[in-house]
Amino acid sequence: MTDSRIDTFIAALPDWQQQICRQVRKVAHQADPAIEETIKRTTQPYFVLQGNVCALMATKDHINIFIYDPIAPDPKGVINQGQQNATARAIQVYQKDSLDEEGLLALLKGVIANNKAGGWRKVREQA
């Protein structure tokens, strides 16, 4: 399900950032059709399913895609920030970059699987 507030967030961005955000949105819904969109922290778009999956943040020169799971597999190596963070990692996408949709899809499916299993903290304890 889409949220019109995210449409508004995306529409306010420069064209190249709009394109990246639309790609992330599409991939998030491909990862699981039950994913929900919402706004948290007043203005930040979040994609959630039994917990946070990812969020978007636009900066002056890139888009941050926050991945709310430090243990979900990243088979394509799309994560480029915070690999050692305790609770989240990120993908920074600059104007000259292209988003690896296949890699993002695999990553988001891993986050969702962990969420459905009780969250990454529980999954890590069981490992």
PLY file of the C-alpha trace (Angstrom):
ply
format ascii 1.0
element vertex 127
property float x
property float y
property float z
element edge 126
property int vertex1
property int vertex2
end_header
0.00 0.00 0.00
1.36 3.42 -0.93
1.20 6.57 1.19
0.49 9.92 -0.49
2.88 11.61 1.96
5.71 9.70 0.32
4.49 10.91 -3.08
4.80 14.45 -1.70
8.30 13.77 -0.32
9.50 12.40 -3.65
7.91 15.18 -5.73
9.87 17.82 -3.80
13.25 16.30 -4.75
15.48 16.98 -7.76
14.71 14.70 -10.73
17.66 12.35 -10.19
16.74 11.84 -6.51
13.10 11.26 -7.46
14.22 8.48 -9.79
16.23 6.73 -7.06
13.40 7.02 -4.52
10.91 5.60 -7.01
13.26 2.68 -7.67
13.59 1.96 -3.93
9.82 2.18 -3.52
9.24 -0.25 -6.40
11.81 -2.72 -5.10
10.42 -2.54 -1.54
6.98 -3.54 -2.82
8.52 -6.29 -4.96
10.26 -7.66 -1.88
6.87 -8.26 -0.27
3.51 -6.95 -1.51
2.38 -6.58 2.12
5.01 -3.91 2.84
3.52 -0.69 4.15
4.64 2.89 3.64
4.56 5.51 6.36
6.23 8.70 7.51
8.26 8.68 10.73
10.38 11.35 12.39
8.05 13.98 10.91
9.22 13.76 7.28
11.12 10.50 6.64
9.61 7.83 4.34
9.73 4.37 5.90
8.87 0.96 4.49
7.71 -1.41 7.22
6.56 -5.00 7.58
6.52 -6.45 11.08
9.18 -3.83 11.86
11.25 -1.31 9.97
12.66 -2.55 6.68
14.21 0.59 5.19
13.89 4.37 5.09
14.83 7.16 2.72
16.66 10.38 3.45
17.57 12.96 0.83
20.71 15.04 1.31
22.20 17.73 -0.88
24.26 15.32 -2.96
22.91 11.80 -2.35
20.05 9.60 -1.17
20.54 7.49 1.94
18.68 4.21 2.04
18.76 3.08 5.66
18.54 -0.68 6.12
17.20 -1.52 9.57
18.92 -4.86 9.99
22.64 -5.33 10.61
22.65 -9.07 9.85
20.53 -9.55 6.72
22.70 -10.96 3.93
23.98 -8.53 1.31
24.90 -10.97 -1.47
25.49 -8.27 -4.09
27.42 -5.93 -1.78
25.07 -2.97 -2.20
25.61 -1.67 1.34
28.32 0.98 1.31
27.96 2.59 4.75
27.83 1.30 8.31
28.75 -2.33 7.69
29.86 -2.61 11.32
26.93 -0.66 12.84
25.07 -2.41 15.64
21.52 -1.76 14.42
21.42 -0.48 10.84
23.42 -0.06 7.66
22.98 2.22 4.66
23.29 2.55 0.93
24.36 5.98 -0.27
23.40 6.66 -3.88
24.92 9.68 -5.62
23.75 11.27 -8.87
26.36 9.43 -10.97
25.52 6.07 -9.37
23.05 3.46 -10.49
21.03 1.49 -7.98
21.48 -2.28 -8.10
17.81 -3.22 -7.91
18.53 -6.95 -7.86
20.95 -6.53 -4.95
18.54 -4.26 -3.07
15.72 -6.74 -3.62
17.75 -9.62 -2.16
18.76 -7.48 0.81
15.21 -6.30 1.56
13.89 -9.86 1.31
16.45 -10.82 3.96
15.36 -7.98 6.26
11.71 -8.95 5.83
12.47 -12.62 6.54
14.25 -11.62 9.75
11.34 -9.35 10.73
8.87 -12.18 10.17
11.06 -14.45 12.34
10.77 -12.02 15.25
13.36 -9.41 14.26
17.09 -9.47 13.68
17.89 -9.44 17.41
15.94 -12.67 17.93
17.39 -14.23 14.77
20.93 -13.41 15.94
20.27 -14.97 19.38
19.08 -18.17 17.72
22.10 -18.40 15.43
0 1
1 2
2 3
3 4
4 5
5 6
6 7
7 8
8 9
9 10
10 11
11 12
12 13
13 14
14 15
15 16
16 17
17 18
18 19
19 20
20 21
21 22
22 23
23 24
24 25
25 26
26 27
27 28
28 29
29 30
30 31
31 32
32 33
33 34
34 35
35 36
36 37
37 38
38 39
39 40
40 41
41 42
42 43
43 44
44 45
45 46
46 47
47 48
48 49
49 50
50 51
51 52
52 53
53 54
54 55
55 56
56 57
57 58
58 59
59 60
60 61
61 62
62 63
63 64
64 65
65 66
66 67
67 68
68 69
69 70
70 71
71 72
72 73
73 74
74 75
75 76
76 77
77 78
78 79
79 80
80 81
81 82
82 83
83 84
84 85
85 86
86 87
87 88
88 89
89 90
90 91
91 92
92 93
93 94
94 95
95 96
96 97
97 98
98 99
99 100
100 101
101 102
102 103
103 104
104 105
105 106
106 107
107 108
108 109
109 110
110 111
111 112
112 113
113 114
114 115
115 116
116 117
117 118
118 119
119 120
120 121
121 122
122 123
123 124
124 125
125 126
